[in-house]
Amino acid sequence: MKAHREHRVPLSRRATQILRTALAVRNGSKLVFRSPHGKPLLSDITLPTLLKQQGVAAVPHGFRSSFRDWHPKRPTTTRGRSSTAALAHRVTHHVEAAYARSPLFERRRRLLAE
């Protein structure tokens, strides 16, 4: 991450199942998702390349922007800083930041499930 700080992400049940399966078949590799040659399967150009191949006129960062726009408009069960925390953005206003200590992990779990 650009912020060089820990960012925990609450995973869905299905994502957890996929990770458990990948861990079970990784044959001692330190990589969870690797190519048949034992190298990382995903790189920083994997998603942009896939979008281009599929004819999608978008960039990966646009997904983050769309998510940030979507959240306040949805009748979700989560409010406030949830989308900001989910995107690992810092609270910039110094007074608000002084009180924004919670990572809102369970609230973000509900948000990402929605």
C-alpha positions as CSV (number, residue, x, y, z in Angstrom):
1,M,0.0,0.0,0.0
2,K,1.1,3.5,-0.6
3,A,0.4,4.5,3.0
4,H,2.9,1.9,4.3
5,R,0.6,0.8,7.1
6,E,-1.4,-2.2,7.8
7,H,-4.9,-2.4,6.2
8,R,-7.0,-5.4,7.1
9,V,-9.8,-6.4,4.8
10,P,-12.8,-8.4,6.0
11,L,-13.3,-11.3,3.5
12,S,-16.6,-12.8,2.5
13,R,-17.2,-16.5,3.1
14,R,-16.6,-17.3,-0.5
15,A,-13.3,-15.4,-0.6
16,T,-12.2,-17.3,2.5
17,Q,-13.2,-20.6,0.9
18,I,-11.1,-19.7,-2.2
19,L,-8.1,-18.8,-0.1
20,R,-8.3,-22.0,1.9
21,T,-8.4,-24.1,-1.3
22,A,-5.5,-22.2,-2.7
23,L,-3.5,-22.7,0.5
24,A,-4.2,-26.4,0.4
25,V,-2.8,-26.8,-3.1
26,R,0.1,-24.4,-3.1
27,N,2.7,-27.2,-2.5
28,G,4.9,-25.4,0.0
29,S,5.1,-22.1,-2.1
30,K,5.0,-18.9,-0.2
31,L,2.7,-17.5,-2.9
32,V,-1.1,-18.1,-2.6
33,F,-1.7,-17.5,-6.3
34,R,1.2,-18.5,-8.5
35,S,1.7,-19.4,-12.1
36,P,2.6,-23.0,-13.1
37,H,6.2,-21.8,-13.2
38,G,6.1,-20.9,-9.5
39,K,6.1,-17.1,-10.1
40,P,3.5,-14.7,-8.9
41,L,0.3,-15.0,-11.0
42,L,-0.9,-11.5,-10.5
43,S,1.1,-8.3,-11.1
44,D,0.4,-4.6,-11.1
45,I,-0.5,-4.8,-14.8
46,T,-2.8,-7.9,-14.6
47,L,-6.1,-6.0,-14.0
48,P,-5.4,-3.2,-16.5
49,T,-4.5,-5.7,-19.1
50,L,-7.6,-7.8,-18.5
51,L,-9.8,-4.7,-18.7
52,K,-8.2,-3.7,-22.0
53,Q,-8.5,-7.3,-23.5
54,Q,-12.2,-7.4,-22.5
55,G,-12.9,-4.0,-24.2
56,V,-13.8,-2.3,-20.9
57,A,-13.0,1.4,-21.1
58,A,-12.0,1.7,-17.4
59,V,-9.0,1.7,-15.2
60,P,-8.6,-0.1,-11.9
61,H,-8.6,3.0,-9.8
62,G,-12.1,3.8,-11.3
63,F,-13.4,0.8,-9.3
64,R,-12.3,2.6,-6.1
65,S,-13.9,5.8,-7.2
66,S,-17.2,4.1,-8.2
67,F,-17.3,2.3,-4.8
68,R,-16.8,5.6,-3.0
69,D,-19.7,7.2,-5.0
70,W,-21.9,4.2,-4.6
71,H,-21.8,3.9,-0.8
72,P,-23.5,7.1,0.2
73,K,-26.3,6.6,-2.4
74,R,-27.2,3.1,-1.2
75,P,-29.7,2.3,1.6
76,T,-27.0,0.3,3.3
77,T,-26.8,-0.8,7.0
78,T,-23.4,1.0,7.2
79,R,-22.9,4.8,7.5
80,G,-20.2,7.3,8.1
81,R,-16.6,6.5,7.6
82,S,-17.1,2.9,6.4
83,S,-16.3,3.5,2.8
84,T,-13.4,5.8,3.7
85,A,-12.0,3.0,6.0
86,A,-12.7,0.3,3.4
87,L,-10.5,2.2,0.9
88,A,-7.8,2.7,3.5
89,H,-8.1,6.5,3.2
90,R,-6.9,8.6,6.1
91,V,-9.3,11.1,7.8
92,T,-7.7,14.4,6.9
93,H,-9.6,16.8,9.2
94,H,-7.5,16.9,12.4
95,V,-10.5,17.1,14.8
96,E,-12.3,14.2,13.1
97,A,-9.1,12.2,12.9
98,A,-8.6,12.5,16.7
99,Y,-11.8,10.6,17.3
100,A,-11.6,8.2,14.3
101,R,-9.6,5.5,16.0
102,S,-11.7,2.4,15.2
103,P,-10.9,0.4,12.0
104,L,-14.7,-0.3,11.8
105,F,-13.9,-3.9,10.8
106,E,-17.3,-5.4,11.4
107,R,-19.1,-2.4,9.8
108,R,-16.8,-2.8,6.8
109,R,-17.6,-6.5,6.7
110,R,-21.3,-5.7,6.3
111,L,-20.5,-3.0,3.7
112,L,-18.4,-5.3,1.6
113,A,-21.1,-8.0,1.8
114,E,-23.7,-5.5,0.5
